[in-house]
Amino acid sequence: MQRVTLAPIHFYRKVISPLTPPSCRFYPTCSMYALEAIEKHGAAKGSWLAAKRIARCHPFNAGGYDPVPLAKNDKADAP
């Protein structure tokens, strides 16, 4: 399921993104954030996190550094 969810993001990054000027207001970019979120949290929650992030990526938001939140199992390992 994860592979199917990641395929359109990889397509966007390789084919569509190079044709458009950089416009993402965040670091990591929204497409990279989506890849990381789906890899860390799975297809359903990762897609939800990515959709929320994309909804915030507009000219009226300052943007900035916005990493993918840690997964539950990652929080236990955090210092």
N, C-alpha and C positions, 0 to 999 in steps of 0.2 A: 504493500500500500504506500509506503514511504517513497518508493521509486517513482510511482505514478504521480505522486504529489510534487516531487522534485523536478520532474521532466519539464513542465512549463516554465519553471523558474530558470533552469539551465538554458532553455530555448531563448527566453527573454534576454538573459545575460550575454549569450553568444551571438544572437541574430539582431534583436531589436535595439538593445541598449547602445551598441556602437554607432547606430544611425541617429541617435538623439543627443542633444547637448546634456552635460551633467546637470541634474536638477534636484537630486536628493539632498535634503537639508540635514541629514543625520549621518553619523558614523557609528557603526558600519552602515553601508548603503542599505536601503530597504530590501533589495533582492538578496544581499548577503545575510541580512538579518533573518529573512524568511528561510533561507537554507539552514542557518544555524538553529533557528527555533524548531524547525521540523526535525532536524537531526537530534536535538536534545530532548524535545518534548513529545515527539511522535506526530503523526499526520494531523490529527484532529486539533489538539491544543496548539501545536506549532502553527497551523494555518490560521487559527483564531488570533494568536499573538501577532502574526504577520499582517493580518487584515486590520487589526487595531493600529499597528504601526503605520501602515500605508494611509489610513484615514487621518493620521496626524501629520503627514508629510504634505504640507501646503504652504503657500507664501506667508500666511499669518502666524505660523509657528516658527520660533527661533531655531529649532533643531538642536544640533549638538551631539554629544556622546550619549548613546542610548543602547547599552548592550542587552543581549538576550538574558532574561532572568535565569537564575540557576534552577535546574531541575531539583526535585525533592531529594534525590539520592546524592546530588552534588552539594547540597547545603550541609549535609552531615560531614562531608570531608573538608569544608571551608574552615579556615583558621578563626 
